[in-house]
């Protein structure tokens, strides 16, 4: 899909209209092949703060739809959420924006195409393989009276989470370096109690130098 087809898919006329939850969900979960160029073009102009909130809301929706016993998937999705929302919030410049778009595109490919969840029908015990996106959709359908499944997410957890840790560590090191480089400010509270014209110097007055007023 090129950018024109993506705009048509989302039912919007221009890039600045990409601003709703439904737009993001459709972009991530669409089963059609969306080119990276079209994906990047769509996201390059979005408002950073607004999109970060939208992305956070989207992941909250995903987390609420994960089965209670799928703890490892919940932890993984929580980590991915923190990473992507953090990258989105820090993507004001073009270089950081590209990093964010790359990571979100990688997440889309894993979530919608590459991940494998083994789903066993509780009625006929047949096993079928689905992506994480499809498996979560099946779980939602269960609540509407559709077939019930047992979900095995073990083969869907192979996501390069180590890269996320490196990203966070690098960002923390940058912040620590910036703090160390900042000059120490003057103590405004100390200044308020020191007489600049007649400062008291340690040792200037001592008990030995004090005269007894009785003599």
SEDREN-520756 format. One record per residue (C-alpha): residue number from 1; x, y, z; residue in three letters. Coordinates in steps of 0.02 Angstrom, whole numbers, always signed. Layout:
// residues N
ATOM   resi        X        Y        Z   resn
ATOM    NUM        X        Y        Z    ALA
...
// end
This chain:
// residues 215
ATOM   resi        X        Y        Z   resn
ATOM      1       +0       +0       +0    UNK
ATOM      2      +58     +175      -42    UNK
ATOM      3      +10     +331      +52    UNK
ATOM      4     -145     +362      -54    UNK
ATOM      5     -211     +187      -20    UNK
ATOM      6     -175     +208     +166    UNK
ATOM      7     -272     +371     +173    UNK
ATOM      8     -416     +285      +86    UNK
ATOM      9     -407     +140     +208    UNK
ATOM     10     -417     +260     +355    UNK
ATOM     11     -555     +359     +269    UNK
ATOM     12     -462     +524     +285    UNK
ATOM     13     -417     +652     +152    UNK
ATOM     14     -253     +721     +220    UNK
ATOM     15     -113     +678     +339    UNK
ATOM     16     -167     +804     +471    UNK
ATOM     17     -331     +710     +493    UNK
ATOM     18     -240     +560     +567    UNK
ATOM     19     -284     +594     +749    UNK
ATOM     20     -410     +467     +815    UNK
ATOM     21     -396     +302     +908    UNK
ATOM     22     -480     +210     +764    UNK
ATOM     23     -350     +275     +641    UNK
ATOM     24     -206     +206     +744    UNK
ATOM     25     -291      +39     +776    UNK
ATOM     26     -327      +17     +591    UNK
ATOM     27     -149      +65     +543    UNK
ATOM     28      -73      -62     +663    UNK
ATOM     29     -196     -205     +638    UNK
ATOM     30     -229     -191     +452    UNK
ATOM     31     -191     -358     +368    UNK
ATOM     32     -136     -274     +207    UNK
ATOM     33      +47     -243     +168    UNK
ATOM     34      +83      -60     +204    UNK
ATOM     35     +249       +2     +136    UNK
ATOM     36     +372      +79     +258    UNK
ATOM     37     +375     +240     +157    UNK
ATOM     38     +187     +260     +170    UNK
ATOM     39     +191     +216     +355    UNK
ATOM     40     +329     +343     +388    UNK
ATOM     41     +248     +480     +284    UNK
ATOM     42      +88     +463     +384    UNK
ATOM     43     +176     +475     +553    UNK
ATOM     44     +307     +607     +516    UNK
ATOM     45     +185     +751     +534    UNK
ATOM     46      +83     +696     +685    UNK
ATOM     47      +81     +802     +842    UNK
ATOM     48     +205     +725     +965    UNK
ATOM     49     +107     +752    +1126    UNK
ATOM     50      -61     +707    +1052    UNK
ATOM     51       +4     +549     +970    UNK
ATOM     52      +92     +491    +1128    UNK
ATOM     53      -73     +499    +1221    UNK
ATOM     54     -159     +408    +1078    UNK
ATOM     55      -27     +272    +1078    UNK
ATOM     56      -39     +252    +1266    UNK
ATOM     57     -228     +235    +1253    UNK
ATOM     58     -209     +104    +1116    UNK
ATOM     59      -92       -3    +1221    UNK
ATOM     60     -206      +14    +1371    UNK
ATOM     61     -345      -60    +1264    UNK
ATOM     62     -231     -204    +1214    UNK
ATOM     63     -180     -240    +1394    UNK
ATOM     64     -360     -245    +1452    UNK
ATOM     65     -397     -377    +1319    UNK
ATOM     66     -259     -498    +1370    UNK
ATOM     67     -317     -657    +1460    UNK
ATOM     68     -282     -658    +1647    UNK
ATOM     69     -168     -810    +1635    UNK
ATOM     70      -60     -738    +1495    UNK
ATOM     71      +57     -653    +1618    UNK
ATOM     72     +214     -660    +1509    UNK
ATOM     73     +123     -580    +1363    UNK
ATOM     74      +55     -445    +1479    UNK
ATOM     75     +229     -406    +1543    UNK
ATOM     76     +300     -401    +1366    UNK
ATOM     77     +163     -287    +1302    UNK
ATOM     78     +185     -172    +1452    UNK
ATOM     79     +370     -156    +1415    UNK
ATOM     80     +338     -122    +1230    UNK
ATOM     81     +208       +7    +1279    UNK
ATOM     82     +329     +100    +1392    UNK
ATOM     83     +464     +100    +1260    UNK
ATOM     84     +357     +158    +1114    UNK
ATOM     85     +264     +291    +1213    UNK
ATOM     86     +431     +354    +1278    UNK
ATOM     87     +505     +361    +1103    UNK
ATOM     88     +351     +450    +1038    UNK
ATOM     89     +362     +583    +1174    UNK
ATOM     90     +548     +611    +1135    UNK
ATOM     91     +528     +618     +946    UNK
ATOM     92     +522     +806     +920    UNK
ATOM     93     +676     +807     +805    UNK
ATOM     94     +683     +711     +642    UNK
ATOM     95     +816     +587     +696    UNK
ATOM     96     +719     +532     +850    UNK
ATOM     97     +558     +529     +751    UNK
ATOM     98     +637     +406     +629    UNK
ATOM     99     +691     +293     +773    UNK
ATOM    100     +513     +295     +840    UNK
ATOM    101     +436     +258     +669    UNK
ATOM    102     +558     +113     +642    UNK
ATOM    103     +511      +37     +810    UNK
ATOM    104     +324      +59     +785    UNK
ATOM    105     +336      -18     +611    UNK
ATOM    106     +430     -166     +685    UNK
ATOM    107     +296     -186     +817    UNK
ATOM    108     +160     -185     +684    UNK
ATOM    109     +247     -323     +587    UNK
ATOM    110     +266     -431     +742    UNK
ATOM    111      +92     -397     +813    UNK
ATOM    112       -4     -418     +650    UNK
ATOM    113     +102     -534     +542    UNK
ATOM    114     +250     -624     +619    UNK
ATOM    115     +198     -678     +794    UNK
ATOM    116     +126     -853     +819    UNK
ATOM    117       -3     -901     +951    UNK
ATOM    118      -65    -1080     +962    UNK
ATOM    119     -253    -1079     +993    UNK
ATOM    120     -340    -1240    +1047    UNK
ATOM    121     -529    -1245    +1026    UNK
ATOM    122     -605    -1306    +1188    UNK
ATOM    123     -748    -1391    +1095    UNK
ATOM    124     -665    -1494     +959    UNK
ATOM    125     -485    -1477    +1026    UNK
ATOM    126     -421    -1424     +855    UNK
ATOM    127     -267    -1314     +860    UNK
ATOM    128     -245    -1165     +744    UNK
ATOM    129     -106    -1037     +735    UNK
ATOM    130     -141     -851     +739    UNK
ATOM    131      -47     -689     +765    UNK
ATOM    132      -57     -599     +932    UNK
ATOM    133     -179     -475     +856    UNK
ATOM    134     -292     -615     +793    UNK
ATOM    135     -281     -713     +956    UNK
ATOM    136     -335     -561    +1057    UNK
ATOM    137     -480     -537     +935    UNK
ATOM    138     -532     -719     +965    UNK
ATOM    139     -527     -689    +1152    UNK
ATOM    140     -640     -537    +1132    UNK
ATOM    141     -762     -640    +1030    UNK
ATOM    142     -772     -770    +1170    UNK
ATOM    143     -855     -640    +1278    UNK
ATOM    144     -988     -621    +1144    UNK
ATOM    145    -1030     -806    +1148    UNK
ATOM    146     -913     -869    +1013    UNK
ATOM    147     -799    -1022    +1028    UNK
ATOM    148     -684    -1032    +1178    UNK
ATOM    149     -497    -1066    +1161    UNK
ATOM    150     -342    -1109    +1259    UNK
ATOM    151     -203     -990    +1209    UNK
ATOM    152      -19    -1037    +1202    UNK
ATOM    153      +83     -877    +1182    UNK
ATOM    154     +253     -958    +1213    UNK
ATOM    155     +310     -944    +1031    UNK
ATOM    156     +252     -763    +1020    UNK
ATOM    157     +365     -696    +1156    UNK
ATOM    158     +525     -691    +1053    UNK
ATOM    159     +534     -502    +1039    UNK
ATOM    160     +705     -414    +1047    UNK
ATOM    161     +674     -338    +1217    UNK
ATOM    162     +861     -316    +1250    UNK
ATOM    163     +867     -172    +1128    UNK
ATOM    164     +739      -82    +1234    UNK
ATOM    165     +849      -96    +1389    UNK
ATOM    166     +996      -23    +1292    UNK
ATOM    167     +889     +122    +1234    UNK
ATOM    168     +832     +163    +1411    UNK
ATOM    169    +1008     +147    +1481    UNK
ATOM    170    +1079     +262    +1348    UNK
ATOM    171     +945     +393    +1383    UNK
ATOM    172     +977     +384    +1571    UNK
ATOM    173    +1165     +403    +1544    UNK
ATOM    174    +1135     +557    +1437    UNK
ATOM    175    +1027     +634    +1572    UNK
ATOM    176    +1156     +596    +1707    UNK
ATOM    177    +1295     +673    +1601    UNK
ATOM    178    +1191     +829    +1573    UNK
ATOM    179    +1161     +846    +1760    UNK
ATOM    180    +1347     +827    +1798    UNK
ATOM    181    +1392     +962    +1671    UNK
ATOM    182    +1273    +1088    +1747    UNK
ATOM    183    +1364    +1214    +1860    UNK
ATOM    184    +1313    +1212    +2041    UNK
ATOM    185    +1199    +1356    +2079    UNK
ATOM    186    +1220    +1474    +2224    UNK
ATOM    187    +1131    +1433    +2385    UNK
ATOM    188     +995    +1564    +2391    UNK
ATOM    189     +948    +1515    +2568    UNK
ATOM    190    +1126    +1535    +2632    UNK
ATOM    191    +1140    +1705    +2548    UNK
ATOM    192     +985    +1764    +2637    UNK
ATOM    193    +1067    +1739    +2808    UNK
ATOM    194    +1239    +1811    +2769    UNK
ATOM    195    +1274    +1995    +2787    UNK
ATOM    196    +1373    +2037    +2630    UNK
ATOM    197    +1451    +2193    +2711    UNK
ATOM    198    +1499    +2112    +2878    UNK
ATOM    199    +1513    +1924    +2848    UNK
ATOM    200    +1561    +1814    +2994    UNK
ATOM    201    +1714    +1708    +2960    UNK
ATOM    202    +1740    +1543    +3049    UNK
ATOM    203    +1863    +1564    +3190    UNK
ATOM    204    +1853    +1754    +3192    UNK
ATOM    205    +1765    +1750    +3360    UNK
ATOM    206    +1799    +1618    +3489    UNK
ATOM    207    +1766    +1589    +3673    UNK
ATOM    208    +1949    +1626    +3712    UNK
ATOM    209    +1939    +1800    +3635    UNK
ATOM    210    +1779    +1849    +3724    UNK
ATOM    211    +1805    +1967    +3872    UNK
ATOM    212    +1712    +1940    +4033    UNK
ATOM    213    +1596    +2091    +4049    UNK
ATOM    214    +1616    +2087    +4242    UNK
ATOM    215    +1801    +2137    +4234    UNK
// end
